[in-house]
Amino acid sequence: MAVTANVRRTLIGVCLCIFLFSLFVIDRASPRGIVRS
């Protein structure tokens, strides 16, 4: 069970990183985004 929990935690971390990265890319691509830089 420990291995399954470890793999699940890793998958959740990877999914969160991909989700945040996609949000950042979409925000930078849009004319008016949340991040103003």
Biopython code that builds the backbone (N, CA, C, O; Angstrom):
import numpy as np
from Bio.PDB.StructureBuilder import StructureBuilder

atoms = [
    (1, "MET", "N", (0.840, -1.209, 0.000)),
    (1, "MET", "CA", (0.000, 0.000, 0.000)),
    (1, "MET", "C", (0.876, 1.261, 0.000)),
    (1, "MET", "O", (0.482, 2.296, -0.538)),
    (2, "ALA", "N", (2.056, 1.164, 0.603)),
    (2, "ALA", "CA", (2.922, 2.344, 0.668)),
    (2, "ALA", "C", (3.375, 2.750, -0.734)),
    (2, "ALA", "O", (3.466, 3.936, -1.053)),
    (3, "VAL", "N", (3.658, 1.738, -1.567)),
    (3, "VAL", "CA", (4.104, 2.032, -2.933)),
    (3, "VAL", "C", (2.982, 2.707, -3.709)),
    (3, "VAL", "O", (3.216, 3.656, -4.458)),
    (4, "THR", "N", (1.750, 2.206, -3.522)),
    (4, "THR", "CA", (0.610, 2.794, -4.232)),
    (4, "THR", "C", (0.393, 4.242, -3.803)),
    (4, "THR", "O", (0.123, 5.108, -4.636)),
    (5, "ALA", "N", (0.513, 4.501, -2.505)),
    (5, "ALA", "CA", (0.326, 5.865, -2.004)),
    (5, "ALA", "C", (1.429, 6.779, -2.533)),
    (5, "ALA", "O", (1.180, 7.938, -2.866)),
    (6, "ASN", "N", (2.645, 6.251, -2.607)),
    (6, "ASN", "CA", (3.767, 7.046, -3.102)),
    (6, "ASN", "C", (3.562, 7.387, -4.570)),
    (6, "ASN", "O", (3.780, 8.526, -4.983)),
    (7, "VAL", "N", (3.145, 6.405, -5.357)),
    (7, "VAL", "CA", (2.909, 6.637, -6.786)),
    (7, "VAL", "C", (1.766, 7.622, -6.971)),
    (7, "VAL", "O", (1.819, 8.493, -7.839)),
    (8, "ARG", "N", (0.731, 7.479, -6.149)),
    (8, "ARG", "CA", (-0.423, 8.377, -6.259)),
    (8, "ARG", "C", (-0.003, 9.810, -5.948)),
    (8, "ARG", "O", (-0.422, 10.748, -6.627)),
    (9, "ARG", "N", (0.832, 9.975, -4.912)),
    (9, "ARG", "CA", (1.290, 11.312, -4.537)),
    (9, "ARG", "C", (2.132, 11.915, -5.660)),
    (9, "ARG", "O", (2.023, 13.104, -5.959)),
    (10, "THR", "N", (2.974, 11.080, -6.280)),
    (10, "THR", "CA", (3.807, 11.568, -7.382)),
    (10, "THR", "C", (2.952, 11.977, -8.567)),
    (10, "THR", "O", (3.200, 13.013, -9.184)),
    (11, "LEU", "N", (1.943, 11.170, -8.891)),
    (11, "LEU", "CA", (1.063, 11.488, -10.017)),
    (11, "LEU", "C", (0.301, 12.782, -9.755)),
    (11, "LEU", "O", (0.126, 13.596, -10.662)),
    (12, "ILE", "N", (-0.150, 12.974, -8.522)),
    (12, "ILE", "CA", (-0.874, 14.202, -8.177)),
    (12, "ILE", "C", (0.051, 15.408, -8.328)),
    (12, "ILE", "O", (-0.366, 16.457, -8.820)),
    (13, "GLY", "N", (1.297, 15.260, -7.908)),
    (13, "GLY", "CA", (2.257, 16.356, -8.034)),
    (13, "GLY", "C", (2.520, 16.699, -9.493)),
    (13, "GLY", "O", (2.575, 17.873, -9.860)),
    (14, "VAL", "N", (2.684, 15.668, -10.328)),
    (14, "VAL", "CA", (2.934, 15.891, -11.756)),
    (14, "VAL", "C", (1.729, 16.551, -12.406)),
    (14, "VAL", "O", (1.880, 17.471, -13.211)),
    (15, "CYS", "N", (0.529, 16.086, -12.061)),
    (15, "CYS", "CA", (-0.693, 16.666, -12.633)),
    (15, "CYS", "C", (-0.832, 18.127, -12.220)),
    (15, "CYS", "O", (-1.243, 18.961, -13.027)),
    (16, "LEU", "N", (-0.494, 18.448, -10.970)),
    (16, "LEU", "CA", (-0.573, 19.834, -10.507)),
    (16, "LEU", "C", (0.421, 20.712, -11.260)),
    (16, "LEU", "O", (0.102, 21.841, -11.631)),
    (17, "CYS", "N", (1.626, 20.191, -11.485)),
    (17, "CYS", "CA", (2.634, 20.967, -12.211)),
    (17, "CYS", "C", (2.181, 21.226, -13.640)),
    (17, "CYS", "O", (2.323, 22.339, -14.147)),
    (18, "ILE", "N", (1.628, 20.190, -14.300)),
    (18, "ILE", "CA", (1.149, 20.348, -15.675)),
    (18, "ILE", "C", (-0.016, 21.327, -15.714)),
    (18, "ILE", "O", (-0.113, 22.138, -16.635)),
    (19, "PHE", "N", (-0.906, 21.258, -14.716)),
    (19, "PHE", "CA", (-2.069, 22.147, -14.665)),
    (19, "PHE", "C", (-1.631, 23.605, -14.510)),
    (19, "PHE", "O", (-2.128, 24.489, -15.209)),
    (20, "LEU", "N", (-0.689, 23.848, -13.581)),
    (20, "LEU", "CA", (-0.209, 25.215, -13.369)),
    (20, "LEU", "C", (0.540, 25.724, -14.595)),
    (20, "LEU", "O", (0.414, 26.894, -14.959)),
    (21, "PHE", "N", (1.319, 24.850, -15.235)),
    (21, "PHE", "CA", (2.073, 25.261, -16.420)),
    (21, "PHE", "C", (1.133, 25.602, -17.565)),
    (21, "PHE", "O", (1.361, 26.572, -18.288)),
    (22, "SER", "N", (0.070, 24.804, -17.737)),
    (22, "SER", "CA", (-0.889, 25.076, -18.810)),
    (22, "SER", "C", (-1.629, 26.381, -18.533)),
    (22, "SER", "O", (-1.899, 27.148, -19.457)),
    (23, "LEU", "N", (-1.961, 26.638, -17.264)),
    (23, "LEU", "CA", (-2.613, 27.902, -16.911)),
    (23, "LEU", "C", (-1.694, 29.079, -17.225)),
    (23, "LEU", "O", (-2.144, 30.104, -17.737)),
    (24, "PHE", "N", (-0.408, 28.931, -16.920)),
    (24, "PHE", "CA", (0.559, 29.994, -17.174)),
    (24, "PHE", "C", (0.697, 30.247, -18.671)),
    (24, "PHE", "O", (0.746, 31.398, -19.105)),
    (25, "VAL", "N", (0.761, 29.173, -19.464)),
    (25, "VAL", "CA", (0.905, 29.310, -20.919)),
    (25, "VAL", "C", (-0.329, 29.969, -21.515)),
    (25, "VAL", "O", (-0.210, 30.864, -22.353)),
    (26, "ILE", "N", (-1.518, 29.536, -21.092)),
    (26, "ILE", "CA", (-2.763, 30.120, -21.602)),
    (26, "ILE", "C", (-2.847, 31.589, -21.209)),
    (26, "ILE", "O", (-3.289, 32.421, -22.001)),
    (27, "ASP", "N", (-2.421, 31.911, -19.983)),
    (27, "ASP", "CA", (-2.473, 33.292, -19.504)),
    (27, "ASP", "C", (-1.521, 34.172, -20.304)),
    (27, "ASP", "O", (-1.855, 35.313, -20.622)),
    (28, "ARG", "N", (-0.342, 33.656, -20.634)),
    (28, "ARG", "CA", (0.634, 34.432, -21.389)),
    (28, "ARG", "C", (0.189, 34.585, -22.841)),
    (28, "ARG", "O", (0.511, 35.586, -23.482)),
    (29, "ALA", "N", (-0.546, 33.604, -23.366)),
    (29, "ALA", "CA", (-0.968, 33.639, -24.767)),
    (29, "ALA", "C", (-2.156, 34.571, -24.965)),
    (29, "ALA", "O", (-2.318, 35.151, -26.039)),
    (30, "SER", "N", (-2.981, 34.717, -23.944)),
    (30, "SER", "CA", (-4.164, 35.565, -24.072)),
    (30, "SER", "C", (-3.766, 37.045, -24.063)),
    (30, "SER", "O", (-2.815, 37.423, -23.379)),
    (31, "PRO", "N", (-4.485, 37.883, -24.815)),
    (31, "PRO", "CA", (-4.188, 39.321, -24.866)),
    (31, "PRO", "C", (-4.258, 39.962, -23.484)),
    (31, "PRO", "O", (-3.364, 40.716, -23.101)),
    (32, "ARG", "N", (-5.314, 39.667, -22.741)),
    (32, "ARG", "CA", (-5.436, 40.214, -21.392)),
    (32, "ARG", "C", (-5.426, 39.057, -20.409)),
    (32, "ARG", "O", (-6.361, 38.256, -20.373)),
    (33, "GLY", "N", (-4.365, 38.968, -19.609)),
    (33, "GLY", "CA", (-4.223, 37.834, -18.699)),
    (33, "GLY", "C", (-4.190, 38.271, -17.258)),
    (33, "GLY", "O", (-4.187, 39.463, -16.948)),
    (34, "ILE", "N", (-4.167, 37.292, -16.387)),
    (34, "ILE", "CA", (-4.113, 37.594, -14.963)),
    (34, "ILE", "C", (-2.728, 38.140, -14.606)),
    (34, "ILE", "O", (-2.592, 39.076, -13.818)),
    (35, "VAL", "N", (-1.708, 37.529, -15.207)),
    (35, "VAL", "CA", (-0.338, 37.958, -14.930)),
    (35, "VAL", "C", (0.009, 39.123, -15.847)),
    (35, "VAL", "O", (0.127, 38.954, -17.061)),
    (36, "ARG", "N", (0.171, 40.307, -15.260)),
    (36, "ARG", "CA", (0.525, 41.474, -16.070)),
    (36, "ARG", "C", (2.015, 41.750, -15.888)),
    (36, "ARG", "O", (2.448, 42.219, -14.836)),
    (37, "SER", "N", (2.785, 41.453, -16.921)),
    (37, "SER", "CA", (4.226, 41.653, -16.815)),
    (37, "SER", "C", (4.776, 42.217, -18.118)),
    (37, "SER", "O", (5.979, 42.456, -18.228)),
]
sb = StructureBuilder()
sb.init_structure("model")
sb.init_model(0)
sb.init_chain("A")
sb.init_seg("    ")
for serial, (resi, resn, name, xyz) in enumerate(atoms, 1):
    if name == "N":
        sb.init_residue(resn, " ", resi, " ")
    sb.init_atom(name, np.array(xyz, "f"), 0.0, 1.0, " ", f" {name:<3s}", serial, name[0])
structure = sb.get_structure()
